[in-house]
Amino acid sequence: MAKRLSLKGLNEEIDSLRRQVLSLESQVEQKVGSAFGSALARLRGGPAALPRGVTPEMRHRMIAEAAWYRAEARGFEGGDPDQDWLEAEREIDRRLAARGRAEAGRED
């Protein structure tokens, strides 16, 4: 038998559902934005500007190594190699961007 709700109960249920939808929308936006940014970076051959002395090939090797370490940390059990790669890519790109900003700061 269906649960009968008062008008107040219905409004509370609707508010709860709205909060859940907003939370899910935020999660989807973050995942899509992250995936889009990673894909765009790959199409461009990496981050907008690699620090001096870092080639796209070096960046690729850094990402591969970081992804391998992620898999190793969980004993190569379970997980998703594509997700390992994307997370490693974000990590390496963050580090390279920070290094590039530090280099740019020294040049000023």
C-alpha positions, 0 to 999 in steps of 0.5 A, a space after each residue: 500500500 502506498 504511503 500517504 503524505 501530507 502536503 508538508 510531507 510532499 514538499 519535504 520529499 520534493 525538496 529532498 529530491 531536488 537536493 539529490 538532483 543538484 548533487 548529481 548534476 554537480 557530480 556529472 558536471 565535474 566528471 564531464 568537465 574533467 574528461 573533456 579537459 583531459 581529452 582536449 589536452 590529449 588532442 593538443 598534445 598535452 597541457 597548453 604550455 609544458 615547462 622548459 625541457 619537458 617534451 610531450 614524450 616525456 609527459 606521456 612517460 610520466 603519465 604512464 609511470 604514475 598510472 602504473 604506480 596507481 595500479 601497483 598500489 592496489 596490487 594490480 587487482 580491480 580498478 580501471 586502467 583508463 581511470 588510472 590513466 586519467 587520474 595520473 594525467 591530471 596529477 602530472 598536468 597539475 605538477 607540470 603546470 605548477 612547475 611552469 608557473 614557478 619557472 615563469 615567476 623566476 623569469 619576471 
